[in-house]
Amino acid sequence: MNQYPVWLNPDDSNLEFPHPDNALTDPDGLLAVGGDLSPQRIISAYLQGIFPWYSHGQPILWWSPNPRAVLFPEKLHISKSLKKLIRQQVFSTTMDQAFEQVISACAQTARKDQDGTWITDEMRQAYLHLHHLGIAHSAEYWHKGQLVGGLYGLSLGKVFFGESMFSHQSNASKLAFVHLLDELTKSGYALIDCQVTTDHLLSLGAEEISRAQFLELIKQHAQAYIKDVEELVHG
C-alpha cells in the first residue's frame, strides 16, 4: 500500500501524480515530495489540481488543498473605494511587461505569519521559463513610472492559476487583480484558482469549493486544452 505523501523521482519521465484524493487530510493537502520543476511536470501538476510550494532547504512539496479557494470572474466584487481609485486613474496598468520584476517583488515582500519566502531561486527560474513559453503571465500596476503592485500565475485553457501578488502601495495588488480579471473576462476565462483562502481574496469575491468540484472544473476548462499547452512546451 502506498504511503502518502509519495516521493517523486526527478529522473522519472512519468509525470502523473497520485490522485489528489490521496493528499493528507489536513486542509493544505500535501500529496507528494520531490520530482523537479520542469515545465512539463509543473503543467501536469496544475492540470491535476496540484501545485508546488516549499521553502529554501526543503525538497519540492506538492499540494492539493481541500477546500480550494477560487474566484468566478462574474462574481468579482469591487468595493466603492476601489471603484473610486479606478475612476481616478492614478495608476497605469500593463500585462506581461515586467514579469521578472513582479515575481522578484513577490519573493521579497514580507508576509504576515510567514518566515521568509517560498519563491526560491529555483521556483523563480521555473516560472520565468514558463513565462518565456507564453504560459505564465503577470499583471502590473505602476505609479509615476514605478512598479507598485502586481501578480503572476499560469494560464492553462480557460483557467488562470494565481500564484502570488504584492503591493507597495495601498490597494495596488487589488487594482492589478481587477485589471487582470477584466482582461481574462474579455477572453472568456471561466475560473481563477486562488489556491488558499485569504481575507484579501475574499474581499474581491473569492470563495471556497470542494476539491472534487475544483477538479471537475479543471477537467472542463483546462484539461480540454492540453494539446495547445503541449504545443507551447514542445514548439
C-alpha positions in Angstrom: 0.0 0.0 0.0 1.3 3.4 -0.9 2.2 5.8 1.9 1.4 9.5 1.3 2.9 11.9 0.6 4.6 10.0 -2.3 8.2 10.6 -3.2 8.7 11.5 -6.9 11.8 10.6 -8.8 13.2 13.6 -10.8 14.5 11.2 -13.4 11.2 9.5 -14.0 9.6 10.5 -17.3 6.2 9.6 -15.9 4.6 12.9 -15.0 1.4 11.5 -13.4 0.9 12.4 -9.8 -1.1 10.4 -7.3 -4.8 11.3 -7.4 -5.4 14.4 -5.2 -7.8 12.5 -3.1 -4.7 10.7 -1.7 -3.4 14.0 -0.2 -3.1 14.3 3.5 -6.4 15.1 5.1 -5.4 18.4 6.6 -6.8 21.4 4.6 -3.4 22.1 3.0 -3.4 18.7 1.3 0.3 17.6 1.0 0.3 15.0 -1.7 3.9 14.4 -3.0 7.5 15.3 -2.4 10.5 15.6 -4.8 10.5 15.5 -8.5 11.6 18.5 -10.4 10.3 21.9 -11.7 10.4 21.2 -15.4 7.7 22.9 -17.5 6.2 19.5 -18.3 5.9 18.5 -14.6 4.6 21.8 -13.4 1.9 21.9 -16.1 1.0 18.3 -15.5 0.6 19.2 -11.8 -1.7 22.1 -12.4 -3.9 20.2 -14.8 -4.3 17.6 -12.0 -5.2 20.3 -9.4 -1.8 20.3 -7.7 0.9 23.0 -7.3 4.4 23.3 -5.8 5.0 25.2 -2.6 8.1 24.9 -0.4 10.8 26.9 1.3 14.5 27.1 0.9 16.2 24.0 2.2 13.2 21.8 1.7 12.5 19.3 -1.1 9.9 20.3 -3.6 6.5 19.9 -1.9 3.3 19.3 -4.0 -0.1 20.3 -2.6 -3.8 19.9 -3.4 -5.9 21.8 -0.8 -9.4 20.9 0.2 -11.3 23.2 0.1 -9.9 25.2 -2.7 -10.2 29.0 -3.0 -11.4 30.1 -6.4 -13.0 33.2 -8.0 -15.5 33.1 -10.8 -14.9 36.2 -12.9 -18.6 37.1 -12.9 -18.5 37.2 -9.0 -15.7 39.8 -8.8 -16.5 42.3 -6.0 -15.2 45.8 -6.4 -15.7 48.0 -3.3 -16.8 51.6 -3.6 -13.4 52.8 -2.6 -11.7 50.6 -5.2 -14.1 51.8 -7.9 -13.2 55.4 -6.9 -9.5 54.6 -7.3 -10.1 53.1 -10.7 -12.0 56.2 -11.8 -9.3 58.5 -10.6 -6.8 56.7 -12.9 -3.9 57.5 -10.6 -2.1 54.3 -11.7 -1.4 52.8 -15.1 -1.8 49.1 -15.9 0.1 46.6 -18.1 0.2 42.9 -18.8 3.3 40.9 -19.2 5.6 43.9 -19.3 7.6 43.2 -16.1 7.2 39.5 -15.2 10.6 39.2 -13.8 10.2 42.3 -11.6 6.8 41.1 -10.4 8.0 37.6 -9.3 11.0 39.2 -7.7 8.8 41.7 -5.8 6.5 38.8 -4.7 9.5 36.9 -3.4 10.9 39.9 -1.5 7.6 41.1 0.1 7.2 40.2 3.8 4.1 38.1 4.5 2.1 38.0 7.8 2.8 34.8 9.7 5.4 33.7 7.1 9.1 33.3 7.8 11.0 34.0 4.6 9.7 33.3 1.1 8.5 30.2 -0.7 9.5 31.7 -4.1 13.0 30.2 -4.1 15.5 30.9 -6.9 14.6 27.5 -8.4 10.9 28.4 -8.4 11.7 31.8 -9.9 13.7 30.4 -12.7 11.0 27.7 -13.4 8.2 30.3 -13.7 10.4 32.6 -15.8 10.8 29.7 -18.2 7.0 29.2 -18.2 6.7 32.9 -18.9 9.0 32.7 -21.9 6.9 29.8 -23.2 3.8 32.0 -23.0 2.2 30.1 -20.2 3.0 32.2 -17.1 1.7 35.8 -17.1 1.8 38.9 -15.0 -0.3 42.0 -14.3 1.4 45.2 -13.3 0.3 48.4 -11.6 2.5 51.5 -12.0 2.6 54.9 -10.3 4.8 57.6 -11.7 6.9 55.0 -13.6 7.4 52.8 -10.5 6.1 49.3 -10.2 3.9 49.4 -7.1 1.8 46.3 -7.4 1.3 43.1 -9.4 0.6 39.4 -9.5 1.5 36.4 -11.6 0.2 33.0 -12.4 -0.3 30.3 -15.1 -2.8 30.4 -17.9 -4.0 26.9 -19.0 -7.1 26.7 -21.2 -9.7 28.9 -19.7 -8.3 28.8 -16.1 -5.9 31.2 -14.6 -3.9 29.7 -11.7 -2.9 32.6 -9.5 0.4 32.2 -7.7 1.3 35.3 -5.8 0.8 39.1 -5.6 2.5 42.1 -4.0 1.7 45.6 -3.1 4.0 48.5 -2.3 1.1 51.0 -2.1 -2.3 50.6 -0.6 -4.7 48.6 -2.8 -2.1 48.3 -5.7 -2.3 44.5 -5.8 -6.1 44.6 -5.7 -6.1 47.0 -8.6 -3.7 44.8 -10.6 -6.1 41.9 -9.8 -9.1 43.8 -11.1 -7.2 44.7 -14.3 -6.2 41.0 -14.8 -9.8 39.9 -14.2 -11.0 42.4 -16.8 -8.6 41.0 -19.4 -9.5 37.4 -18.6 -13.2 38.1 -18.7 -12.8 39.6 -22.2 -11.0 36.4 -23.2 -13.8 34.1 -21.9 -12.0 32.7 -18.9 -14.2 30.6 -16.6 -12.2 30.4 -13.3 -9.4 31.9 -11.3 -7.6 29.5 -9.0 -6.6 31.3 -5.8 -5.3 28.2 -4.1 -5.8 29.1 -0.5 -8.2 31.4 1.2 -7.1 34.9 2.5 -9.2 37.9 3.7 -7.6 39.8 0.8 -9.1 37.4 -1.8 -12.4 37.0 0.0 -12.9 40.8 -0.2 -12.6 40.5 -4.0 -15.2 37.8 -4.3 -13.2 34.6 -3.9 -15.0 31.6 -2.4 -14.2 28.1 -1.3 -15.3 25.0 -3.2 -14.5 21.3 -2.6 -11.5 19.7 -4.2 -13.9 17.4 -6.2 -15.7 20.5 -7.6 -12.4 22.1 -8.4 -11.1 19.0 -10.3 -14.3 18.8 -12.3 -13.9 22.5 -13.3 -10.2 21.9 -14.3 -11.3 18.9 -16.4 -13.9 21.0 -18.1 -12.0 24.3 -18.6 -8.3 23.4 -18.6 -7.6 19.8 -19.4 -9.5 20.1 -22.7 -6.8 22.4 -23.9 -3.9 20.1 -23.2 -2.9 19.8 -26.9 -2.5 23.6 -27.1 -0.3 23.5 -24.0 1.9 20.7 -25.3 2.5 22.7 -28.5 3.7 25.7 -26.4 6.1 23.5 -24.4 7.4 21.4 -27.3 7.2 24.0 -30.0 
